[in-house]
Amino acid sequence: MRPRPQQIHERKAVAQEAQMNPMNVGSWISDWAWSLPLVVLTVVIHVCGLALIGERVVGVMSVSADRRSFMPKFAVVMGVTALLATTLHGIEGGIWAAAYRFLGALPDARTAILYSFSAMTAYGHANLFLKDRWQLMGALEALNGMLLFGLTTAFLFAMIQRVWPLGSKERHQTS
């Protein structure tokens, strides 16, 4: 006996509700299982990358410079530091995008990258959506983005705090 169209429609509706129902914890286990290692991986990459950048910044800025050249040098070094931190965010967004492609959550690489950057930055205005099955993963990427951007903000502030006195010392020594 073949199911009637109404029965097929009802079965699809029940299946879809089971996927999207927030109380259906079993459907979210995969999201967590994929997302948590991605969060750890991207945070480790970010912290290591920022540490390497920080070493170079302090090394470059520790070299004695006269009073007039400190400010331009400081501006260039901090600008390059911001670009390198942005590159780290791009790499980490690419890692999430690769996971989305691997899981079949998004149809192509361009869409995956755009979705990932949108989620990571909490921009959210791209008209892109993960397959229903993976929607929690997008929210977890947004959480990851908050952590990464918080680390970057703290890092940039720490670099300014650490490097600015180097210029101050130089000013006091030449006065």
C-alpha positions in Angstrom: 0.0 0.0 0.0 1.5 3.3 -1.1 1.4 6.3 1.3 -0.9 9.1 0.3 0.5 12.5 -0.5 -0.9 13.9 2.8 0.9 11.1 4.8 4.2 11.9 3.0 3.7 15.6 3.8 3.0 14.9 7.5 6.1 12.6 7.8 8.3 15.3 6.3 6.9 17.9 8.6 7.5 15.7 11.7 11.1 15.0 10.5 11.8 18.6 9.9 10.4 19.6 13.3 12.6 16.9 15.0 15.6 18.5 13.3 14.8 22.1 14.3 13.3 21.5 17.7 15.7 23.0 20.3 14.5 20.4 22.8 15.8 17.6 20.6 19.3 17.5 22.1 20.3 14.5 20.1 20.3 16.5 16.9 22.7 19.1 18.4 25.4 16.7 19.6 27.1 16.7 16.1 27.1 20.5 16.1 28.9 20.5 19.4 31.2 17.6 18.4 32.4 19.5 15.4 32.4 23.0 16.9 34.3 22.5 20.1 37.4 21.2 18.4 37.2 24.1 15.9 36.9 26.6 18.7 40.0 25.1 20.4 42.0 24.9 17.2 41.2 28.5 16.2 42.0 29.9 19.6 45.3 28.0 19.7 46.2 29.3 16.2 45.2 32.8 17.2 47.1 32.9 20.5 50.3 31.4 18.9 50.0 33.8 16.0 49.5 36.8 18.2 52.5 35.7 20.4 54.7 35.5 17.3 53.5 38.9 16.1 54.0 40.4 19.6 57.6 39.2 19.7 58.3 40.9 16.3 56.6 44.1 17.3 58.6 44.5 20.5 61.8 43.5 18.7 61.3 46.1 16.0 60.2 48.8 18.4 63.0 48.2 20.9 65.6 49.2 18.4 66.6 52.7 19.4 65.0 55.5 17.3 65.2 59.2 17.6 62.3 61.1 18.9 61.0 62.3 15.5 61.0 58.8 13.9 59.3 57.0 16.8 55.7 58.1 16.0 55.8 57.2 12.3 57.5 53.9 13.1 55.0 53.2 15.8 52.1 53.9 13.4 53.5 51.6 10.7 54.3 48.8 13.1 50.8 48.9 14.7 49.2 49.1 11.3 51.1 46.0 10.2 50.2 44.3 13.4 46.4 45.0 12.8 46.8 43.6 9.3 48.5 40.4 10.6 45.8 40.0 13.2 43.1 40.4 10.5 44.9 37.7 8.5 44.7 35.4 11.4 41.0 36.0 11.6 40.8 35.2 7.9 42.6 31.9 8.3 40.4 30.9 11.2 37.3 31.8 9.2 38.6 29.7 6.4 39.0 26.7 8.8 35.3 27.0 9.7 34.3 27.4 6.1 36.2 24.2 5.2 34.3 22.4 7.9 31.0 23.6 6.6 32.0 22.4 3.1 33.2 19.0 4.4 29.9 18.5 6.3 27.8 19.6 3.3 26.3 22.4 5.3 26.8 25.0 2.5 26.8 24.5 -1.2 30.2 25.9 -2.3 33.5 27.5 -1.0 32.5 31.1 -1.8 29.2 30.7 0.2 31.1 28.9 3.0 33.7 31.7 3.4 31.1 34.5 3.2 28.8 32.7 5.8 31.8 32.0 8.1 33.0 35.6 8.1 29.4 36.8 8.6 29.0 34.4 11.6 32.4 35.0 13.1 32.0 38.8 13.1 28.4 38.6 14.2 27.6 40.8 11.1 24.8 38.4 10.1 23.5 40.4 7.2 24.5 38.0 4.4 21.4 36.2 3.1 23.0 32.8 3.7 21.9 30.0 6.0 23.3 26.7 7.0 21.3 23.6 6.4 18.9 23.2 9.3 20.9 20.3 10.5 23.9 22.5 11.2 22.4 25.8 12.4 23.7 25.5 16.0 27.2 25.3 14.6 26.8 28.8 13.1 25.9 30.1 16.5 28.9 28.4 18.0 31.1 30.0 15.4 29.8 33.4 16.4 30.7 32.6 20.0 34.2 31.6 18.7 34.4 34.9 16.9 33.7 36.8 20.1 36.6 35.0 21.8 39.0 35.6 18.9 38.1 39.3 18.6 38.4 39.7 22.4 41.9 38.2 22.3 42.8 40.5 19.4 41.5 43.6 21.2 43.4 42.6 24.4 46.5 41.9 22.3 46.5 45.3 20.5 45.9 47.1 23.8 48.8 45.2 25.4 51.1 46.0 22.5 50.3 49.7 22.8 50.9 49.5 26.5 54.2 47.7 26.0 55.6 49.7 23.0 54.5 53.2 23.8 56.8 53.5 26.9 59.7 52.6 24.6 59.1 55.9 22.7 58.6 57.7 26.0 62.0 56.5 27.3 63.6 57.7 24.2 62.0 61.2 24.5 63.1 61.5 28.2 66.7 60.4 27.3 67.1 63.0 24.6 65.6 65.8 26.6 
